């Protein structure tokens, strides 16, 4: 899941200093902003759990798409 719509909403969070430090470290490690890091983490969570946001069409998780592609290639090679 990727968040591609225009950013127009504001969200204020109260977090512990430890949470903020760990988020910043993770974001710096990935060369991302803290907000982008949260978007990536949430998107990955949604994909792992197979959660489909309201108003979006369901697609198989990435690991299942790879297996299906691999089967298609195996059948084509035979």
Beta strands, then each sheet from edge to edge (+ up, - down):
end
